[in-house]
Amino acid sequence: MNRYETEEEQVEAIKNWWQKNGTQLLLGILVITLAYSGWQYWKNKQYADSVYASSVFEALQVRAEQGKLGDVAREGLKLMEAQPESPYSTGVALILAKFYMQKGEQQQAEDNFKWAAEHAPDNSLKTVAQLRLARYYAEQKAFEKAQSTLAAIKKDALVPAEKANYDYVSGIIALLNHQAAEAKQAFAQVVANEKADKNLKAVAQLQLDDLS
């Protein structure tokens, strides 16, 4: 049974949920993706550079969860400049983008999302960054930009877990654009995906229930 009387109430509820819980969910996906990319970076770069990059990202992650970046943000920007090829720099850019969004500094947020999408060192991180950028555009009601960003992702090359993330963001974009049928289809694909993150699948199921 739908908990909301109108589609507008459903959209607003999702926005409110995302403000409270979205950062934690996205950080979880980002950390999982960084695990492999970071390991490759450690193998291919000098040890000192790798340790520094990892420590800056971890410090920024902790501060982001606390809602206070402070001086760590400056260290993150230095890392992005010094080691743009580092997967940790991509992670830093995504965290900074979310931080600026919460502060209402939209241009700063967009710049960091775009930087992450352009500099991500491998396809997995690039996909995460592109999905974040697409979602950002949708929240700004720039739906053409959101769809073109999604279209730039090579769906056929995605592994099942990445496909679940893609479908979820597609569903959110459709819902924000008042395309209920498309949103239901996308969320249903997440729920049916055996490789989807369990938290992502649970959220998609809730949203699917509300749309049914």
MOTA-V160498 format. One record per residue. N is the residue number from 1. OMEGA is omega in degrees with one decimal (* if undefined). NEAR is the number of other C-alpha atoms within 12 Angstrom. Layout:
n={N & N}
omega={OMEGA & OMEGA}
near={NEAR & NEAR}
//
This chain:
n={1 & 2 & 3 & 4 & 5 & 6 & 7 & 8 & 9 & 10 & 11 & 12 & 13 & 14 & 15 & 16 & 17 & 18 & 19 & 20 & 21 & 22 & 23 & 24 & 25 & 26 & 27 & 28 & 29 & 30 & 31 & 32 & 33 & 34 & 35 & 36 & 37 & 38 & 39 & 40 & 41 & 42 & 43 & 44 & 45 & 46 & 47 & 48 & 49 & 50 & 51 & 52 & 53 & 54 & 55 & 56 & 57 & 58 & 59 & 60 & 61 & 62 & 63 & 64 & 65 & 66 & 67 & 68 & 69 & 70 & 71 & 72 & 73 & 74 & 75 & 76 & 77 & 78 & 79 & 80 & 81 & 82 & 83 & 84 & 85 & 86 & 87 & 88 & 89 & 90 & 91 & 92 & 93 & 94 & 95 & 96 & 97 & 98 & 99 & 100 & 101 & 102 & 103 & 104 & 105 & 106 & 107 & 108 & 109 & 110 & 111 & 112 & 113 & 114 & 115 & 116 & 117 & 118 & 119 & 120 & 121 & 122 & 123 & 124 & 125 & 126 & 127 & 128 & 129 & 130 & 131 & 132 & 133 & 134 & 135 & 136 & 137 & 138 & 139 & 140 & 141 & 142 & 143 & 144 & 145 & 146 & 147 & 148 & 149 & 150 & 151 & 152 & 153 & 154 & 155 & 156 & 157 & 158 & 159 & 160 & 161 & 162 & 163 & 164 & 165 & 166 & 167 & 168 & 169 & 170 & 171 & 172 & 173 & 174 & 175 & 176 & 177 & 178 & 179 & 180 & 181 & 182 & 183 & 184 & 185 & 186 & 187 & 188 & 189 & 190 & 191 & 192 & 193 & 194 & 195 & 196 & 197 & 198 & 199 & 200 & 201 & 202 & 203 & 204 & 205 & 206 & 207 & 208 & 209 & 210 & 211 & 212}
omega={-179.0 & -179.7 & -174.7 & -176.9 & -178.1 & 176.3 & 179.4 & 177.2 & 178.3 & 179.3 & -179.4 & 178.7 & 179.1 & 177.3 & 179.8 & 178.3 & -176.7 & 177.8 & -177.3 & -169.4 & -172.6 & -178.5 & -178.8 & 179.2 & -179.0 & 177.0 & 178.2 & 178.1 & -179.5 & -178.9 & 178.4 & -179.1 & -178.9 & -176.0 & -179.7 & -178.5 & 178.9 & 178.9 & 177.5 & 179.9 & 177.9 & -177.9 & -171.2 & -178.5 & 177.0 & -175.0 & -176.4 & 179.0 & -178.0 & 179.6 & -179.6 & -178.6 & -179.6 & -177.1 & 178.5 & 179.7 & -178.6 & 178.6 & 179.7 & 178.3 & 179.6 & -179.9 & 179.0 & 178.7 & 178.5 & -178.4 & -178.4 & 179.7 & 175.8 & -176.8 & -179.0 & 178.3 & 178.6 & 176.6 & 177.5 & 178.6 & 176.5 & 179.0 & 179.4 & -179.8 & -175.4 & -176.4 & -177.5 & -179.5 & -178.7 & 173.9 & 178.5 & 176.1 & 175.5 & 177.9 & 177.9 & -179.1 & 179.8 & 177.5 & 178.1 & 179.8 & 179.0 & 178.7 & -179.8 & 176.0 & -178.8 & 178.3 & -179.0 & 179.0 & -168.2 & -179.3 & 176.7 & 179.0 & -179.1 & -179.6 & -178.8 & 175.2 & -179.4 & 178.0 & -179.3 & -179.1 & -177.2 & -173.1 & -178.9 & -172.2 & 177.7 & -173.3 & -178.4 & 178.9 & 178.3 & 178.3 & 177.5 & -178.4 & 178.9 & 178.4 & 176.7 & -179.5 & 178.8 & 179.1 & 178.1 & -179.8 & 180.0 & 180.0 & 175.3 & -178.0 & 173.7 & -169.5 & 177.2 & 177.2 & 179.0 & -178.6 & 178.9 & 176.8 & 175.8 & -177.3 & 179.8 & 179.3 & 179.7 & -174.6 & -176.2 & -178.4 & -176.8 & 171.3 & -174.7 & 179.9 & 177.1 & 178.2 & 177.2 & 177.9 & 178.6 & -178.9 & -179.5 & 179.3 & 176.4 & 178.6 & 179.0 & 179.9 & 178.8 & -179.4 & 178.5 & 179.3 & 176.9 & 175.8 & -171.0 & -177.5 & 178.9 & 178.5 & 179.2 & -179.6 & -178.9 & 179.8 & 178.4 & 178.4 & 175.8 & -178.3 & -177.7 & -176.7 & -176.5 & -178.1 & 180.0 & 173.8 & -173.6 & 178.6 & 177.7 & 179.5 & 179.9 & 179.0 & 178.5 & 179.0 & 177.7 & -178.3 & 176.3 & 178.1 & -178.4 & -179.5 & -176.1 & *}
near={11 & 15 & 16 & 18 & 15 & 15 & 25 & 19 & 19 & 28 & 29 & 20 & 23 & 29 & 22 & 13 & 18 & 21 & 20 & 16 & 18 & 24 & 29 & 24 & 24 & 33 & 29 & 23 & 31 & 36 & 29 & 21 & 31 & 36 & 20 & 20 & 30 & 35 & 21 & 21 & 29 & 23 & 16 & 16 & 19 & 15 & 15 & 14 & 24 & 28 & 21 & 26 & 38 & 33 & 23 & 35 & 40 & 29 & 27 & 36 & 34 & 22 & 22 & 30 & 24 & 14 & 21 & 20 & 29 & 18 & 14 & 24 & 31 & 19 & 27 & 39 & 31 & 21 & 31 & 31 & 20 & 17 & 28 & 27 & 31 & 40 & 45 & 50 & 47 & 49 & 53 & 50 & 47 & 51 & 47 & 45 & 38 & 41 & 33 & 26 & 28 & 22 & 17 & 14 & 16 & 22 & 20 & 23 & 29 & 35 & 24 & 36 & 41 & 31 & 32 & 40 & 37 & 28 & 31 & 35 & 30 & 25 & 28 & 37 & 40 & 36 & 41 & 46 & 50 & 41 & 45 & 46 & 43 & 40 & 45 & 39 & 33 & 31 & 30 & 22 & 19 & 20 & 26 & 20 & 24 & 31 & 28 & 21 & 33 & 36 & 18 & 23 & 30 & 20 & 22 & 12 & 15 & 21 & 19 & 22 & 30 & 36 & 34 & 37 & 46 & 42 & 36 & 43 & 44 & 42 & 42 & 46 & 43 & 32 & 37 & 33 & 27 & 24 & 21 & 27 & 21 & 24 & 34 & 31 & 28 & 33 & 40 & 31 & 30 & 38 & 33 & 25 & 27 & 18 & 20 & 29 & 26 & 21 & 23 & 36 & 28 & 22 & 30 & 35 & 28 & 25 & 36 & 33 & 21 & 27 & 34 & 21}
//
